Amino acid sequence: MDTLTKTKTHTNIQQQTGAEALVNTLIDNGVNTVFGYPGTPVLSIYDTLSKNSVIKHYLARHEQGAVHMAEGYAKVSGKCGVALVTSGPGFSNSITGIVNANSDKTPIIVIAAQSENIGKNEFQDIDIAGVSKTCTKRTFIVNKSEEISKTITQAIGEATKIPMGAVVVGITQSALETKAEQKNYRQKHEIKVEAPHSCVLKAIDTLKNAKRPLIIVGGGCSDAENEVRELNSLTHIPIVNTLMATGIADNISMGMIGSNGDKTLNELIKKSDVVLALGTKFSNRTTNYENNFMPDTKIISINIEKNTSENVKPEKEIIGEMDIVLRQMIGTIKAKNILFDIKYDWISKLTDIHNETNTDEFNERNILETIHNYTKKYAPIITTDVGEHQITASQVFKTHSSKNFLTSGGFGTMGYGLPAAIGAHIAKPNSLVINITGDGSFQMNMQELGTCSQYNIPVKIVVMNNSSLGMIKTQQKIKGYEEYQSNLINPDFIKLAEAYGITGYTITNMQELKQALNEMFTYKKAVILDIKL
């Protein structure tokens, strides 16, 4: 199925500077939040923002942090995230966030100042289009003031059009400061197109006749959570999930598969004869780095994009938007009264894939399970960084929605968690937001504590502090390598927090953890738990 391109309509024409047109266009397209860091070439935008009452700007401490904030905001709000940066290093600092967003199909636009004379070795000269062409969904370069409104509207449309992603808009300083006749544009959303009915019928028939069917839920199901649950209730087909699908089907999934998933599940799924793969691109993490993944299994893939994995060759692919295709399947099953008579017992023996642990032992899993049990009544939003804590958190925290579990999957970006948590709070200020991080990841963007302090962002930060790059050290041991350059001499995180006016607790045992959990929610501001593993 092909989705129709969003169209643009203009209403009136008036004289405005490019900066004024930019801000007004953002407002016209529903934007009320921007994350950024100023520089001279974009001061005209900042001046215009200072005079408006609709858009609130949040000053990050680093451009990468600003983009991750836009990601967290976009994932939780369902809107397009917006980051604003200056030229040169302002833009280059944002690249990691841009790649991360594009890899995880998060809708953001990054507005940056573009050098007036690219390639002339001028101050802060960088070819934005050249740098970003391999890591964005699309890049626009604007040299004329009168093109700004149309381009920003196109950029938002491109970022939010499925498959979503990161879009960059580079604008020259002269275009921002020059007055011109500006047309105001807005998005016009078109009706989604269904998949061919014959393809849907074929998929249902293949599943119904399977002896050992299985559903793999991927991150592409984030906007089809209800449909996934209803399909499961109709068919009773067992479900497993990828890392990026954490939260989508937690109460009906048996667990996570892949290189960081459960080993028992990874072996079990190979026994299935038919797999319905929903919204997964079969990355090497999902296929556990196997060259020929499930060779004896019929795989039906439903995704917005064609499969490009070299490790998986689906027998049937349905290209379309997940919620639409699943509604077609559900509607057909109901209309034709198709029954899935599950008589086999090939998977029910797996009642608990985790080994029992001593709940008093002070280890990472027990710590996170204790935090989960204490906070689940709040239905918290969890953000993670990348490392061993990320994998454990994805197994422990059972959330209500994919919007309640934010992590960096496709790019594996350390430093994502804290700024993403800030963006998540701004998107949903009445929700408890918890950042689960490691001591290595936390130090990648811990300067964003300044953003927490300045705007009173009450995120709760849990630092799993083992004075090392834990996952790297584990890999060194597995491969028989020396433990080289994986140990850290850390600062006193509590003193660091206090320097920002933030409360902190040092945790060395389960009793201290429980006491801190009882106290930390009385603070309507950020709190750090420095957990000494």
SVG drawing of the C-alpha trace seen along z (x, -y; Angstrom):
<svg xmlns="http://www.w3.org/2000/svg" viewBox="-19 -43 63 73">
<polyline fill="none" stroke="black" stroke-width="0.4" points="0.0,0.0 1.2,-3.5 0.3,-6.3 -0.8,-9.5 1.5,-12.5 0.3,-15.3 -0.6,-18.4 -0.1,-22.1 -2.6,-25.0 -1.8,-28.7 -4.2,-31.2 -2.8,-34.8 0.2,-36.7 2.1,-39.3 5.5,-40.9 7.5,-39.1 11.1,-38.3 12.2,-34.7 12.4,-34.2 8.9,-35.5 7.6,-33.3 9.4,-30.3 7.9,-30.8 4.4,-31.5 4.6,-28.4 5.6,-26.3 2.6,-27.7 0.3,-27.1 1.4,-23.5 0.6,-22.9 4.1,-23.3 4.3,-24.7 7.6,-23.3 11.1,-23.8 14.4,-22.6 17.6,-24.4 20.8,-26.3 21.4,-29.7 24.1,-31.1 24.5,-34.4 23.2,-33.1 19.8,-32.1 19.4,-35.1 16.6,-36.4 14.6,-33.3 15.3,-33.6 14.2,-37.2 10.9,-36.2 10.4,-33.4 10.8,-35.8 7.8,-37.8 5.4,-34.9 3.1,-33.4 2.5,-30.0 5.9,-28.3 8.0,-27.7 11.7,-27.2 13.8,-25.0 17.5,-25.8 19.6,-22.6 23.2,-22.5 24.4,-20.7 22.9,-20.4 22.9,-16.6 20.8,-16.9 18.4,-19.2 17.7,-16.7 17.3,-13.8 14.8,-16.1 12.9,-16.6 12.9,-12.8 11.5,-12.1 8.9,-14.8 7.9,-13.3 7.6,-9.7 5.4,-10.6 3.3,-13.3 2.8,-11.8 3.7,-15.2 6.7,-16.2 9.7,-17.2 11.6,-20.4 15.2,-21.3 16.9,-24.6 20.6,-24.9 23.2,-27.3 25.7,-26.8 29.0,-24.8 29.5,-22.9 26.0,-23.7 24.8,-21.5 27.6,-18.9 26.9,-18.4 23.3,-17.5 24.2,-14.7 24.2,-11.9 20.7,-12.8 19.6,-13.1 20.9,-9.7 19.3,-8.2 15.9,-9.6 16.0,-8.6 17.1,-5.0 14.2,-4.6 11.7,-6.3 11.1,-9.2 9.5,-12.3 11.6,-15.3 12.9,-18.3 16.2,-20.0 16.4,-23.6 20.0,-24.8 21.8,-27.8 23.5,-27.1 26.7,-28.8 26.1,-31.5 29.0,-30.4 29.5,-26.6 33.0,-25.4 34.7,-28.8 36.4,-28.0 34.5,-30.7 33.8,-30.7 31.7,-27.7 31.4,-26.6 29.7,-23.2 27.8,-21.6 24.6,-20.6 23.1,-18.7 26.4,-16.8 26.8,-15.8 23.2,-14.8 22.3,-13.1 23.1,-9.6 21.5,-9.9 18.2,-11.7 14.9,-11.0 15.3,-14.3 17.3,-17.5 16.1,-20.9 18.4,-23.9 16.8,-27.4 18.5,-30.4 15.5,-32.6 13.3,-34.1 10.0,-33.5 10.7,-29.8 10.9,-29.3 7.2,-28.8 6.6,-26.2 9.8,-24.3 9.1,-24.1 5.6,-22.8 7.1,-20.2 9.7,-19.2 7.0,-18.6 5.0,-16.6 7.9,-14.5 9.0,-13.8 5.5,-12.7 4.7,-10.8 5.1,-7.0 7.8,-5.8 8.6,-8.7 12.1,-10.0 14.4,-12.9 14.4,-15.9 16.9,-18.7 16.3,-22.2 19.3,-24.4 18.6,-28.1 21.0,-30.9 21.2,-33.9 20.3,-36.3 17.1,-34.3 16.1,-34.5 16.7,-38.3 15.3,-39.4 11.7,-40.5 9.6,-39.0 6.1,-38.2 5.3,-35.0 2.6,-32.5 1.3,-30.6 1.1,-26.9 -0.6,-24.1 -0.7,-20.3 -3.7,-18.7 -3.9,-15.0 -5.1,-12.5 -7.0,-9.3 -4.8,-6.2 -4.9,-3.5 -5.7,0.1 -3.6,3.1 -4.9,5.5 -7.7,7.6 -6.3,10.8 -3.0,10.3 -4.8,10.0 -6.9,13.1 -3.7,15.1 -2.0,14.1 -5.0,15.1 -5.3,18.4 -1.6,19.2 -1.8,18.5 -5.0,20.5 -3.5,23.6 -0.3,23.3 0.5,25.9 3.0,23.8 2.3,20.1 4.0,17.2 3.7,13.4 6.8,11.2 5.9,7.6 8.4,4.9 8.7,1.2 6.7,0.5 3.6,1.4 3.9,-1.6 0.8,-3.2 -1.1,0.1 -1.0,1.3 -4.8,1.8 -4.9,3.7 -2.0,6.0 -3.9,6.8 -7.2,7.5 -5.5,9.7 -4.0,11.7 -7.4,12.1 -9.0,13.3 -6.3,15.8 -4.6,16.7 -1.3,16.9 1.7,16.6 3.6,13.3 7.2,12.3 8.7,8.9 11.8,7.1 13.6,4.5 11.9,1.6 8.5,3.1 8.9,3.0 5.6,1.7 3.5,2.5 2.4,5.9 4.0,6.4 1.0,8.1 0.5,10.6 4.1,11.1 6.2,14.0 9.3,11.8 12.0,10.3 14.0,12.1 17.3,11.2 20.9,11.0 19.9,9.3 16.7,11.3 16.0,14.5 18.0,17.5 15.1,19.9 12.8,17.8 15.5,17.5 15.6,21.3 11.9,21.8 10.8,19.5 12.9,21.6 10.4,24.4 7.5,22.3 6.3,23.2 4.6,19.8 5.7,16.4 3.6,13.2 6.3,10.4 4.7,7.1 6.8,3.9 10.2,5.4 13.1,4.8 14.9,8.0 18.1,6.2 21.1,8.3 20.2,7.7 16.7,9.3 18.1,12.2 20.8,12.8 23.4,12.2 22.4,15.5 23.2,15.6 20.0,17.6 17.3,16.7 14.5,19.3 15.2,21.0 12.4,23.6 9.7,21.1 7.3,19.4 7.5,15.7 4.8,13.2 6.0,9.7 3.8,6.6 5.7,3.4 5.7,-0.1 8.9,0.6 10.1,3.6 12.4,6.0 16.1,5.3 17.6,7.8 20.0,10.2 19.3,12.7 15.6,13.0 13.6,13.7 9.9,13.4 7.6,15.7 5.0,12.9 5.3,9.2 2.4,6.8 3.6,3.2 1.3,0.8 0.6,-1.2 0.3,1.2 -2.9,0.0 -4.7,0.1 -3.5,3.6 -4.2,5.1 -7.7,3.6 -8.3,5.2 -7.2,8.6 -9.3,8.2 -12.3,7.1 -12.0,10.1 -11.6,12.6 -14.7,11.2 -16.8,10.9 -16.0,14.4 -16.2,15.8 -12.8,17.4 -11.8,19.5 -8.2,20.3 -8.5,23.6 -5.3,23.8 -5.0,27.4 -1.2,27.7 0.8,27.1 4.1,26.3 4.6,23.1 2.5,23.2 5.3,24.9 7.1,21.6 5.5,20.1 8.5,18.2 11.6,17.7 13.6,16.1 15.5,17.9 14.4,17.3 16.7,14.9 17.2,14.0 15.2,10.8 17.4,9.5 20.5,9.7 21.8,6.3 22.1,6.8 20.9,4.9 17.9,7.0 16.6,7.0 17.2,3.3 15.2,2.5 12.4,5.0 12.1,3.2 11.9,-0.2 9.3,1.2 7.2,2.8 7.2,-0.5 6.4,-2.8 4.1,-0.7 1.0,-2.2 2.1,-5.6 2.3,-4.1 5.7,-5.8 7.5,-6.7 10.8,-4.9 13.8,-6.1 17.0,-4.2 20.5,-4.7 22.5,-1.9 24.1,1.0 23.3,3.8 20.9,1.7 18.9,1.1 18.4,4.8 17.5,5.6 15.1,2.6 13.4,3.8 12.7,7.2 11.7,5.8 9.5,2.8 6.0,3.8 4.6,0.6 1.1,-0.3 2.3,-1.5 5.4,-1.9 5.1,-5.6 6.0,-4.6 9.3,-3.0 11.8,-5.1 15.2,-3.7 17.8,-4.0 17.4,-0.8 18.6,-1.2 21.7,-3.4 22.5,-2.4 23.2,-5.9 24.7,-6.4 23.6,-9.7 20.1,-9.4 18.2,-8.7 18.4,-12.0 17.5,-14.4 14.8,-12.0 13.4,-12.0 13.3,-15.8 11.4,-15.8 9.0,-13.1 8.2,-15.2 7.5,-18.3 5.2,-16.2 3.3,-14.7 4.1,-16.8 1.7,-15.0 3.5,-11.6 6.3,-10.2 9.4,-10.0 12.3,-7.8 15.6,-7.6 17.4,-4.3 21.1,-4.9 24.6,-3.6 27.5,-5.6 29.1,-5.6 26.0,-6.7 25.0,-9.3 28.3,-11.1 27.7,-11.5 25.0,-14.1 24.9,-14.8 25.2,-18.5 21.5,-18.4 21.0,-18.4 21.3,-22.2 18.2,-22.0 16.4,-20.1 17.3,-22.7 16.5,-25.7 13.0,-24.5 12.3,-22.5 12.0,-19.2 11.3,-16.6 12.7,-13.5 14.0,-10.7 17.5,-9.5 18.7,-6.1 22.4,-5.7 23.6,-2.0 27.1,-2.8 29.6,0.1 32.6,-2.2 32.9,-0.6 31.5,-0.3 29.6,2.8 28.5,4.2 32.0,3.6 33.7,5.3 31.3,8.3 32.1,8.6 35.8,8.4 35.4,11.4 33.3,13.4 35.8,12.9 38.8,13.6 40.2,10.1 41.9,8.1 39.8,5.8 41.3,2.7 39.9,-0.8 36.6,0.3 37.0,-0.9 35.9,-4.4 37.0,-6.8 33.7,-8.6 32.9,-11.9 30.7,-12.1 27.3,-12.1 25.6,-13.4 27.9,-16.4 27.3,-17.0 23.6,-16.9 23.9,-19.3 25.9,-21.7 22.8,-21.9 20.4,-22.2 19.2,-18.7 18.7,-16.1 20.7,-12.9 20.9,-9.6 23.8,-7.2 22.5,-3.7 24.6,-0.7 21.9,1.9 18.3,2.8 17.2,1.1 18.7,-2.3 17.0,-1.9 13.6,-1.3 14.0,-4.3 15.0,-6.5 12.0,-5.3 9.7,-6.3 11.2,-9.8 12.1,-10.7 8.6,-11.3 8.0,-14.0 10.4,-16.2 8.7,-18.0 12.1,-18.3 14.8,-16.1 16.3,-13.4 19.4,-11.2 19.9,-7.7 23.6,-6.8 23.4,-3.1 26.8,-1.6 26.8,1.9"/>
</svg>
